[in-house]
Each structure stands twice: as structure tokens, then as C-alpha cells.
Amino acid sequence: MSADSTANGLDFAKTLPRFLPNSRLTFNNSPLPYPGSRESSSKGGILSNAHNFVMHQPQFIDKSHTTFKTQRRKDGMQILFGFCVPEAAHDAGAREYAPRCHPGTRQGYIDKIVEWTSNPTQQRLLWMKGPAGVGKSAVAQSCADCLSNLGGAFFFSRPNKVTDPMRFFPSIAYQFALEHDVYRKILGKRIGKDPSLLSKSLLQQFHNLFVVPLQKMKESGVEFEAKVVIVDGLDECNGHAFQCDILQIIFKSIQEHTTPFLWAIFTRPEAHLISLLGSPTVQPLALYLELPVSSSSNSEISLFLTDELRKIQLAHGLPPSWPPRGAIMTLVQLSAGLFIYSSTVVRFISDPDSLGPESQLDAVLALESDAPPLIDDTFQHPLSELDVFYTLIMQQIPPKTLSLVQEILLLLSWHQGRKDVTVRVSKLLKLSMTQMRTMLRPLYSVLSVEESYLVEITFYHASFLDFLCDPKRSGQFCLDGCKPGLWRKMLASLEQNNTKAAAATSSKRGHHEEIGKTWLRLLGCMPLDDDTLHILQNFDFRIFSDLGRDFQLNFNADGLYKCIPSGQIRDQIIRPYSPSLLRLLVRVNPNFEDCCQLYVLGCKHRRVILVVQPGQGCYFHRFQSFVKLMSLDWRSWIFRRR
């Protein structure tokens, strides 16, 4: 073999596996690295660094294999579903027991709405308004169940935390897509190409989810027939500005004929909604229906009560003389035009954990003497009768457990809509599920308790929460009264768990964070007495900075600062950084561009920095580490400026 051929052989050998002591050639069966990767350049080739050997007529068998992994693009409809609220649809499992109109009641309103959907003319917007508890949601649900040309429905609900305006249009678009193949393909392709469409403003969402796809359908010769969209409880959507934005987008689309939809809106008569929907520009294009609190509903409420009490009488084997004569009429008068009152009364009477329907009915009938008088024949304050009944329900709670029940209700109201809400509340209060169910039994007429693998507890109607949060209406039962005691409970748990937090598992650490968030939220919404201020002066706020940047929350720092009298005590608890210093920090550290305010919490070595970011919440920094970080950033900034 010549020198040249020997050299060529040695060069080729460098691409073979390294020569092992047993003189056998081995091949790497692992997947080949991608070209240009570090792995391909670091391990060398076959027989790398081999020398002083000769191969005669070598034969090589390639037993390697190459694996190429490509990331599959996520389907557009899957992405869209992630931005939806499935439980807000009219046929969602979560709404299986949602209120519906009793047969023979509210039929006139339902007929008007159905007729409007068949012959809308230029009135492509329907607005039904009425105070809380008159049955708007029941009418909306009954219409959604019977309309053949329903395109979509969205039921906002404050008690169930269905309040996010940014998920409204995606949810309607997803419901449309399930019924129209061409629209689904166009929409899915657009979202798959650019998922950020779902994170844009409400106006851009509407344009990209409805206007553009419908234009493409029209260009291809496919018409999208007129569909009805039912929107219930828009007044329970987060923020008056968002509510108005949604309505203005809908109205502009009707004006410009960019979509063929009919919009049925059901809300309370809030001032900002009356101003917008009652404006001269909207009136020619809208149909107005009002569901008032009126004695004209008495016959329908009487029908409902008669049928429901008859079912209770048969189920409990009560005599035919039950309910006693005049009882239905008394209940109708107590209801005073509010269907929520009569439906709550039925649940109260049929409570399986009570002494029986007879004693429950007697308790309700006894309210007649306490009921406030009618202002006139056609109007009564929409909440006064309900307040009397809600007070009766709260009076069923034994005095020794009242404060604990109030704490449960407060935490339930804060955590509604979150996963495992009942488990979270029970852990915060160190109660078993059995204990929680036992204490809440007197409230089963206003709470929905689903007995499944996990007990889920929700509020039947927002009016009960409104009652509990208004001290003028609920008096001693107002949830504000339990906040100081609950705050001290969370403080004890916080200090007890702090020593274990660092070494805790993720679940225990998550529970510790939940305690901290609850404690801070209570701190921002309760009165501060001298004892509380003394505790805060000596509190080690570093507990929260130890939880890291992931510990974010909505904390009313400005409210806490303003409710403490100015002076040395306030400066030892909370004080804001000066705006000029904040502007300087933004210049030296771009990470603070989204920061709108900095506060110092605590004093001396216990200080922390609270960073407030609009729309994103707050997080904590240790004071010393924050100063050190800013010092380094400042030196770096000065160096760059030179």
C-alpha cells in the first residue's frame, strides 16, 4: 500500500468509531445529533485519534439511525378552546341546574324574544333590563333552550367567577365554529398561524374572530346565516369600561353590517348601561324589554309556588290540607314580584336537614309581620323583601359557629371559580369536609352543594353575596365583621408555617403562599385598630420575599397607606418610594419599565420592597438584595454612559 493510500485510509479512519482494546469495531446506535450541534463536534468521528493500523478490504455496515423530531403545530381550534369559558355556554354541564322559567310563567316575554329572532327587521339588538332577582337569567336560559337559530350564548356570573371580558368573544367564536364547518376551517387556520390574535384588544378580537372570517366566506360564495347570540349578566363582567367596550363593538358591527348576528343582552339597569343603550344612536336599532318588580307577576309566582309545594307535599307524604289555606297568597305577597325570593323559599322549605317542610313553612310565614309595606300597587323596593328572608336564613346558624361560617362564606366568595375551591377553603381554616358541610347546612337554600369526589360549594345567586357584603342590609351578618379575626388566624398560620416553607414540598409551599395572599388581602380591606398597627410595626415582611418572584398577588398597598394616619407608625409599616427615584430605576434597569409604584414595607432589617405592576399584581424583594441589585445596575449604567 502506497504512502498516499495509507494517508487516505488514516483520514477515513478518523470518521470511524474509536478503536477499542478488544480490537472490535462498535457503532453508536444512538440518534445522530443535528448538524451544527455541540454533540456532533465534541465526540469526534469514527476511530477518532486512531493511528498505526492498516485495513485490508474493509466492509462497514451502517446500523445507525437518525431521528428527526419536529414540533407539531398546535391546532387552531385547540388554541381557541384554551381561551374559552366552556361553563358559560347555555348547554354546559355547569348549567344543568341553572334557573329556567317554570312552565306557564314568563311566556309572554319568551314569545316576544322568539318572534324578534324570526323577524328582526333593523332592530338587531335586544336589551332586557330588570333588577336583581326578577328572573332575567331564567328567561335567557329558557330562550337559549328553545331557539333553533341560536349561534352562541354566554352567561356571565360573579359568584362563579365567569367575569373575564377577554374570554367573551373567543367563547362565542368557538360555539359558532362547532356548528359551521367552513367558518371553523378559516378560523382555525388563522389562529394556528397567529395565536396572538386571541390576546389582542376586544376590538381586534372581534375583527379577527368574526369580521375577517365572514368576509372570506362571502368571497368564496358561502353565506353565514343570521344567528342569535344571548349574553346574560353583562353587568357582572369585570369593569364598567369593558362592559361598554363590548356593547360599542356590537353596536358598531350592527351599524356597519359587518356581521349578520342578532344580539340579545340581559342586564340590570345600571347607570352606565342605561346611558349607552338608551342613547339616540342606539334606539332605532334596538328592541327594549323590561322585566320589572311588579304585582303583575303575582299570578305566575302563585303558579310556581303551588306546583312546587305540591311536589314537596307528595314527596314527604304530607296531608292534602298542606300547605294551609292562605299560605300561597302570603308567600306571593312576601315575594313581591321577585322570582328569586319564591325559588329560594322553595329550597328553604324542602331543606332535607331541617325539622321538616311544615316547620320551615311556618318560619317563612312568620315573616309577614316583619315585611316592609308596599310603596304603591306596582312598585316595591327590589331588595327589602329579599333582605328579610336572607336574614331569616342567616338566623338559622347557631351563634357559636356564626363567625366561622362567615369566614367560610368570605373565603368561598374570594375563591369562586378556582379549582378545588372547597378544598382550598377547608385547608385555610383547618376544617375537614364533614365539618364544613355540617356548618353550612342551614344555608343550603342559598348555596349549591355538589356531593361528588370533591365537594363543590357555590352561591345560587349574586344577590345573597350582595346582601352579605352590605353592612346596611345584613347588619350583624355582614362579612366585614369576621375579617379581623380571620386575619389573626392567617397570621398565626403564616408564622407557624414560615419555618417549614423553605424545605416544604410544592403542595405545602403552595398552601403557605395561599395563607400569605389571604392575609395580605384581608389587610387591605379591613379596619386597622391599635393592636393591628402594633403587630404590623413588628412584623417581618421578609416572609413574602422568601417566596420568590412567582409569589404574585393583588394587594391594595395604596389603600393600606392611606388608611393609616400619617406619622412615625405609618412610616414603620409602609411608605412609598419617590416617583423621581422610580424614574431613575427605570433608566438603569429596564426590568422596572412595567412598574408603576414601589413601596417599602416594614422597618429596619425586616424591610422588603413591594413592586406594583399594573394588571399583573405585586411581588416582593428583600430590601438589602434590592439595594445591592440597584447599586450594580447603577454602576453598569454609569460605565455604559462613559
C-alpha positions in Angstrom: 0.0 0.0 0.0 1.4 3.4 -1.0 2.0 6.2 1.4 -0.8 8.2 -0.3 -3.3 5.4 0.1 -2.2 4.8 3.7 -2.7 8.5 4.4 -6.1 8.5 2.8 -7.0 5.4 4.9 -6.0 7.1 8.0 -8.0 10.2 7.2 -11.0 8.0 6.6 -10.4 6.1 9.8 -10.9 9.3 11.7 -14.5 9.1 10.8 -15.0 5.6 12.3 -15.7 4.6 16.0 -12.8 4.7 18.4 -10.7 1.5 18.3 -11.4 -0.5 21.5 -8.9 -2.7 23.3 -10.6 -5.9 22.2 -10.0 -4.9 18.5 -13.7 -4.9 17.6 -15.4 -2.0 15.9 -18.5 -0.8 17.6 -21.1 1.6 16.3 -23.1 4.1 18.2 -26.8 3.3 17.9 -28.0 6.5 19.5 -29.7 9.1 17.3 -27.3 11.2 15.3 -27.0 14.8 16.5 -28.4 17.6 14.5 -25.8 19.3 12.2 -24.1 22.1 13.9 -24.9 20.8 17.4 -22.3 20.7 20.2 -22.6 17.0 20.4 -21.5 16.4 16.8 -18.3 18.4 17.3 -17.3 17.2 20.8 -17.2 13.4 20.4 -15.2 13.2 17.3 -15.7 10.8 14.3 -15.3 7.1 13.8 -11.9 5.8 15.0 -11.1 9.4 16.1 -7.4 9.7 17.2 -6.7 6.2 16.0 -3.2 5.6 14.4 -0.6 2.9 13.4 -3.1 0.4 11.8 -3.9 -0.9 8.3 -7.3 -2.1 7.0 -7.4 -4.7 4.1 -10.7 -4.6 2.1 -12.8 -3.4 5.0 -16.6 -3.7 4.9 -18.8 -1.5 7.0 -22.4 -2.0 7.9 -24.3 1.1 8.9 -26.6 0.2 11.8 -27.1 3.8 13.0 -30.4 5.6 12.6 -31.3 9.2 12.6 -34.3 10.6 14.4 -35.7 14.0 13.5 -38.1 15.4 15.9 -40.4 18.2 14.6 -42.7 20.1 16.8 -46.2 19.7 15.6 -48.1 22.9 15.3 -51.0 23.1 17.7 -54.4 23.0 16.0 -56.1 26.5 15.9 -59.3 25.2 17.4 -57.4 23.7 20.3 -55.7 27.1 20.9 -59.1 28.8 20.7 -60.6 26.4 23.3 -57.9 27.3 25.7 -59.2 30.9 25.6 -62.8 29.9 26.1 -65.0 29.6 29.2 -66.9 26.3 28.5 -69.1 26.6 31.6 -70.5 29.9 30.3 -72.4 28.2 27.4 -76.1 27.6 27.8 -75.8 23.8 27.5 -72.7 23.4 29.7 -72.8 20.8 32.4 -72.2 23.5 34.9 -75.6 25.0 33.9 -77.5 21.8 34.1 -79.4 23.1 37.1 -79.4 26.7 36.1 -82.8 28.5 36.7 -85.3 28.2 33.9 -88.8 29.6 33.6 -91.4 27.5 35.2 -94.0 26.2 32.7 -96.6 28.8 32.2 -94.5 31.7 33.6 -92.8 34.5 31.7 -94.3 33.1 28.5 -95.2 36.5 27.1 -91.5 37.6 27.3 -90.2 34.4 25.8 -92.7 34.7 22.9 -91.6 38.3 22.2 -88.0 37.3 22.0 -88.6 34.3 19.8 -90.7 36.4 17.5 -87.9 39.0 17.3 -85.3 36.4 16.3 -87.6 35.4 13.4 -88.3 39.0 12.2 -85.7 41.3 13.5 -86.0 44.0 10.7 -83.5 46.7 11.5 -83.6 46.0 15.3 -80.7 43.6 15.6 -80.1 44.3 19.3 -82.5 43.4 22.1 -82.0 44.6 25.6 -83.9 43.1 28.5 -83.3 45.0 31.7 -84.5 44.3 35.2 -83.3 44.4 38.9 -81.6 41.5 40.6 -83.9 38.6 41.3 -86.7 39.2 38.8 -85.8 36.2 36.6 -83.7 37.6 33.7 -81.3 34.7 33.7 -84.2 32.2 33.7 -85.7 34.0 30.7 -82.3 34.0 28.9 -81.8 30.3 29.7 -85.3 29.3 28.5 -84.9 31.2 25.3 -81.5 29.6 24.6 -83.0 26.2 25.2 -85.8 26.7 22.6 -84.2 28.8 19.8 -83.4 26.9 16.7 -81.2 29.7 15.3 -79.1 30.1 18.4 -75.4 30.7 17.4 -73.9 31.1 20.9 -74.6 32.1 24.5 -72.5 33.4 27.3 -73.7 33.6 30.9 -71.6 36.0 33.0 -71.7 35.1 36.7 -69.9 36.9 39.5 -70.5 34.1 42.1 -68.9 31.6 39.7 -66.1 33.9 38.6 -67.2 33.9 35.0 -66.3 37.6 34.6 -63.3 37.8 32.2 -64.2 40.1 29.3 -61.2 38.9 27.3 -62.7 35.4 27.0 -66.1 36.5 25.9 -65.6 36.8 22.1 -63.4 33.7 21.9 -66.1 31.6 23.6 -68.8 32.8 21.2 -66.5 32.2 18.2 -65.8 28.6 19.4 -69.5 27.9 19.7 -70.1 29.2 16.1 -67.2 27.1 14.8 -68.8 23.9 16.2 -71.8 24.5 14.0 -70.3 25.8 10.8 -67.5 23.7 9.0 -66.3 26.4 6.6 -66.1 29.0 9.3 -64.2 26.6 11.6 -61.6 25.8 8.9 -61.0 29.5 8.2 -60.9 30.5 11.8 -58.7 27.5 12.9 -56.2 28.3 10.1 -55.9 32.0 11.2 -55.5 31.2 14.8 -53.0 28.4 14.1 -50.9 30.8 12.1 -51.1 33.6 14.7 -52.3 32.6 18.2 -51.6 36.1 19.4 -55.0 37.1 17.8 -56.6 35.8 21.0 -54.6 38.1 23.2 -55.4 41.3 21.4 -57.8 44.0 22.4 -61.6 43.3 22.4 -62.0 45.3 19.1 -59.2 43.3 17.4 -60.6 40.1 18.7 -64.0 40.8 17.2 -62.4 41.9 13.9 -60.2 38.8 13.6 -62.6 36.2 15.0 -65.8 37.3 13.2 -65.4 40.1 10.6 -62.4 38.7 8.6 -63.5 35.0 8.6 -67.0 36.0 7.5 -65.6 38.2 4.7 -63.5 35.3 3.4 -66.6 33.1 3.5 -68.6 35.6 1.5 -65.7 35.9 -1.1 -65.8 32.2 -1.6 -69.6 32.2 -2.1 -70.6 30.8 1.3 -73.2 32.7 3.3 -73.3 32.7 7.1 -76.9 32.8 8.1 -78.2 35.1 10.8 -77.6 33.7 14.3 -78.7 34.8 17.7 -76.2 35.5 20.4 -77.5 35.6 24.0 -75.5 37.5 26.6 -76.7 37.3 30.1 -75.4 39.2 33.1 -73.1 41.6 31.2 -73.3 43.8 34.3 -71.3 41.1 36.1 -68.4 41.3 33.7 -65.3 42.8 35.2 -65.1 46.6 34.8 -67.7 49.1 33.5 -65.2 50.1 30.8 -65.1 46.6 29.4 -68.9 46.3 29.5 -69.2 49.4 27.5 -66.5 48.4 25.1 -68.3 45.1 24.3 -71.6 46.9 23.7 -70.0 49.6 21.5 -68.2 46.9 19.4 -71.5 45.1 18.9 -73.4 48.2 18.0 -70.7 49.3 15.5 -70.9 46.0 13.8 -74.7 46.3 13.6 -74.4 49.8 12.2 -71.8 48.8 9.6 -73.4 45.4 8.8 -70.0 43.6 9.3 -71.7 40.6 10.9 -75.2 39.0 10.5 -75.7 38.4 14.2 -78.7 39.2 16.4 -77.6 40.2 20.0 -79.9 39.6 23.0 -78.5 41.3 26.1 -79.8 40.7 29.6 -78.6 43.1 32.4 -79.5 45.0 35.5 -80.4 48.6 34.8 -77.0 50.0 35.7 -76.5 53.8 35.1 -73.6 53.4 32.6 -75.6 50.7 30.6 -78.7 52.9 30.5 -76.7 55.8 29.2 -75.1 53.8 26.5 -78.0 51.6 25.4 -80.5 54.4 25.7 -78.6 56.8 23.5 -80.3 58.3 20.4 -77.9 56.5 18.1 -78.8 53.0 19.5 -82.5 53.4 19.9 -83.5 52.9 16.2 -81.6 49.7 16.1 -82.7 48.2 19.4 -85.7 46.5 20.9 -86.3 47.2 24.6 -87.9 44.9 27.1 -88.2 45.5 30.8 -88.7 42.8 33.5 -89.9 44.9 36.4 -90.6 44.2 40.1 -94.4 44.4 39.9 -97.6 42.8 41.3 -98.4 41.8 37.7 -96.1 38.8 38.3 -98.1 37.6 41.3 -100.2 35.1 39.3 -97.1 33.5 37.8 -95.4 33.3 41.2 -98.5 31.8 42.6 -98.5 29.1 39.9 -94.8 28.4 40.6 -95.3 28.1 44.3 -98.5 26.0 44.0 -96.7 23.4 41.8 -93.5 23.3 43.8 -95.2 23.0 47.2 -97.4 20.2 45.7 -94.3 18.3 44.8 -92.9 18.8 48.4 -96.3 17.6 49.9 -96.2 14.4 47.8 -92.5 13.7 48.4 -92.9 14.0 52.2 -96.3 12.3 52.5 -97.9 15.4 54.0 -101.8 15.6 54.2 -103.7 17.1 51.3 -104.6 20.1 53.5 -100.9 21.2 53.4 -100.0 23.9 52.7 -102.7 25.6 54.8 -105.2 27.9 53.2 -103.8 31.3 52.6 -100.2 30.2 52.7 -99.6 30.6 49.0 -101.1 34.1 48.9 -98.9 35.1 51.9 -95.8 33.8 50.1 -96.8 35.6 46.9 -97.1 38.9 48.9 -93.7 38.2 50.6 -92.1 37.6 47.2 -93.3 41.0 45.9 -92.6 40.3 42.3 -89.2 38.7 42.9 -88.9 35.2 41.5 -85.6 34.7 43.3 -87.5 35.1 46.6 -90.0 32.4 45.7 -87.4 30.0 44.4 -85.3 30.5 47.5 -88.3 29.9 49.7 -89.0 26.6 47.9 -85.4 25.4 48.6 -85.7 26.6 52.2 -88.9 24.6 52.8 -87.6 21.5 51.2 -84.3 21.5 53.1 -83.6 17.8 53.9 -81.6 18.8 57.0 -84.4 20.8 58.6 -87.1 19.6 61.0 -89.4 19.2 58.1 -91.4 21.3 55.5 -94.1 22.2 57.9 -91.8 24.0 60.4 -89.9 25.6 57.6 -93.0 27.0 56.0 -94.2 28.3 59.4 -90.9 30.1 59.8 -91.3 31.8 56.4 -95.0 32.7 57.1 -93.9 34.4 60.4 -92.1 36.9 58.3 -95.4 38.5 57.2 -95.5 40.7 60.3 -91.9 41.9 59.6 -92.3 42.6 55.9 -92.0 46.2 54.9 -95.1 47.8 53.3 -95.6 48.3 49.6 -94.8 51.8 48.3 -97.6 51.5 45.8 -99.5 48.8 44.0 -96.9 48.4 41.2 -93.6 49.1 42.9 -91.7 47.8 45.8 -88.0 48.2 46.7 -86.4 45.2 44.9 -84.2 44.1 47.8 -86.1 44.8 51.0 -88.2 41.7 51.0 -85.2 39.6 50.0 -83.2 41.0 52.8 -85.8 39.9 55.4 -85.7 36.4 54.0 -81.9 36.3 53.8 -81.8 37.5 57.4 -84.1 34.6 58.4 -81.8 32.1 56.7 -78.7 33.5 58.5 -80.5 33.3 61.8 -80.6 29.5 61.4 -76.9 29.4 62.0 -76.1 28.6 65.7 -74.4 31.7 67.4 -71.4 29.7 68.4 -70.5 28.9 64.8 -71.6 32.1 63.2 -68.2 33.7 62.9 -66.7 30.6 61.5 -69.5 30.3 58.9 -68.9 33.9 57.9 -65.2 33.1 57.4 -66.1 30.2 55.2 -68.5 32.3 53.2 -66.0 35.1 52.8 -63.3 32.8 51.5 -65.7 31.0 49.3 -66.7 34.3 47.7 -63.0 35.1 47.1 -62.1 31.8 45.6 -65.2 31.1 43.5 -64.3 29.9 40.0 -60.9 28.4 41.1 -60.2 24.7 41.0 -61.0 22.8 44.2 -62.3 25.9 45.9 -63.8 23.9 48.8 -60.5 22.1 49.4 -58.6 25.4 49.5 -61.0 26.9 52.0 -61.0 23.9 54.3 -57.2 23.9 54.4 -57.0 27.6 55.1 -59.4 27.2 58.1 -58.1 23.7 59.1 -61.5 22.1 58.7 -62.5 18.8 57.4 -65.0 18.4 54.6 -67.5 16.9 57.0 -67.1 19.9 59.4 -67.7 22.4 56.5 -70.8 20.6 55.3 -72.2 20.4 58.8 -71.7 24.2 59.5 -73.1 25.2 56.1 -76.3 23.0 56.2 -78.5 25.9 57.4 -77.6 27.7 54.2 -78.4 25.0 51.6 -81.3 27.1 50.3 -78.8 29.7 49.1 -75.8 27.6 48.5 -75.4 24.8 45.8 -73.5 21.9 47.3 -72.5 19.2 44.8 -71.7 15.9 46.6 -69.1 14.3 44.3 -65.5 13.2 44.6 -64.7 16.7 45.7 -67.5 18.7 47.4 -68.0 21.9 45.4 -69.9 24.8 47.0 -71.2 27.8 45.0 -73.7 30.6 45.5 -77.1 30.2 43.9 -77.5 33.9 43.2 -75.3 37.0 43.4 -78.0 38.8 45.4 -77.0 36.7 48.5 -73.4 37.9 48.2 -74.5 41.5 47.7 -76.6 41.1 50.9 -73.6 39.7 53.0 -71.2 42.4 51.8 -73.5 45.4 52.6 -73.5 46.2 56.3 -76.6 48.4 56.0 -78.6 45.4 54.7 -77.1 42.5 56.6 -76.2 44.1 59.9 -74.6 41.6 62.2 -74.3 39.1 59.4 -72.1 41.3 57.2 -68.9 39.5 56.3 -66.8 42.6 57.2 -67.2 41.6 60.9 -65.2 38.4 60.5 -62.2 39.9 58.7 -60.1 41.0 61.8 -60.5 37.5 63.4 -59.7 35.7 60.2 -56.7 38.0 59.7 -55.3 36.9 63.0 -55.9 33.3 62.2 -53.9 33.7 58.9 -51.2 35.5 60.8 -50.8 32.6 63.3 -50.7 30.1 60.4 -48.2 32.3 58.5 -45.8 32.5 61.3 -46.2 28.8 62.1 -45.6 27.7 58.6 -42.8 30.1 57.8 -40.0 28.0 59.4 -41.1 25.0 57.3 -41.7 26.8 54.0 -38.2 26.6 52.6 -37.9 22.8 52.9 -41.6 22.2 52.0 -42.9 20.2 49.1 -44.5 22.2 46.2 -48.0 21.5 47.6 -47.2 22.7 51.1 -45.4 25.7 49.7 -48.5 26.4 47.6 -50.6 26.3 50.8 -48.2 28.6 52.5 -48.5 31.1 49.6 -52.3 30.8 49.8 -52.1 31.8 53.5 -49.9 34.7 52.7 -52.2 36.0 49.9 -55.3 35.7 52.2 -53.5 37.6 55.0 -52.5 40.4 52.7 -55.9 40.7 51.0 -57.6 40.9 54.4 -55.0 43.6 55.5 -56.0 45.7 52.5 -59.8 45.7 53.2 -60.3 45.7 57.0 -60.3 48.4 59.7 -57.0 48.8 61.5 -57.1 49.2 65.3 -54.1 49.9 67.6 -53.4 46.2 68.2 -53.2 45.5 64.4 -50.9 48.5 63.9 -48.6 47.3 66.7 -48.5 43.8 65.0 -47.6 45.4 61.7 -44.8 47.5 63.2 -43.1 44.4 64.4 -44.0 42.1 61.5 -41.2 40.5 59.5 -42.3 41.1 55.9 -39.3 39.1 54.6 -41.6 36.1 54.8 -43.1 37.1 51.4 -39.8 37.9 49.7 -38.6 34.4 50.6 -41.4 33.0 48.5 -39.7 34.4 45.3 -40.8 36.3 42.3 -43.5 33.7 41.5 -45.4 34.9 44.6 -47.6 37.5 42.9 -50.9 38.9 44.2 -53.3 41.8 44.0 -52.6 43.8 47.1 -54.2 47.2 47.8 -51.0 48.9 49.0 -52.2 52.4 48.3 -55.4 51.7 50.3 -53.3 50.5 53.3 -51.1 53.5 53.1 -54.0 56.0 53.1 -55.9 54.3 55.9 -53.0 54.6 58.4 -52.7 58.0 60.0 -49.5 59.8 58.9 -46.6 59.8 61.3 -43.9 57.5 62.6 -46.1 54.5 62.9 -47.1 54.6 59.2 -43.5 55.1 58.1 -42.6 52.0 60.1 -45.3 49.9 58.3 -45.5 51.2 54.7 -44.1 54.2 52.8 -43.8 54.8 49.0 -40.6 55.3 47.1 -40.5 58.8 45.5 -41.6 58.9 41.8 -38.3 60.5 40.9 -36.3 57.6 42.3 -38.6 55.2 40.4 -37.9 57.0 37.1 -34.2 56.7 37.8 -34.5 53.0 38.4 -36.3 52.5 35.1 -33.4 54.3 33.4 -30.7 52.0 34.9 -32.8 48.8 34.9 -35.3 48.2 32.1 -37.0 45.4 34.1 -38.8 48.1 36.0 -40.4 49.6 32.9 -43.8 48.0 33.8 -43.6 49.1 37.4 -45.9 51.9 38.4 -45.1 52.1 42.2 -42.6 51.0 44.7 -43.3 50.7 48.5 -41.1 49.8 51.5 -42.9 47.5 53.9 -41.6 47.1 57.4 -38.7 48.7 59.1 -35.0 48.0 60.0 -33.8 44.6 58.9 -37.3 43.4 58.4 -37.9 45.6 55.4 -39.0 44.5 51.9 -39.7 46.2 48.6 -43.1 45.8 47.2 -43.1 46.2 43.4 -46.6 47.1 42.0 -47.2 46.3 38.3 -50.5 47.4 36.7 -52.6 44.5 35.5 -50.0 42.0 36.8 -50.2 42.3 40.6 -47.4 42.8 43.1 -44.3 40.9 44.1 -41.7 41.4 46.9 -37.9 42.0 47.0 -35.7 41.8 50.1 -34.6 45.3 50.8 -30.9 44.6 51.1 -30.8 42.5 47.9 -32.8 45.1 46.1 -30.4 47.9 47.1 -27.4 45.7 46.0 -29.1 45.0 42.7 -29.8 48.7 42.1 -26.2 49.5 43.0 -24.8 47.1 40.5 -27.2 48.4 37.8 -26.3 52.0 38.6 -22.5 51.2 38.3 -23.2 49.4 35.0 -25.3 52.3 33.7 -22.6 54.9 34.6 -20.0 52.7 32.9 -22.1 52.5 29.7 -22.5 56.3 29.8 -18.8 56.9 29.7 
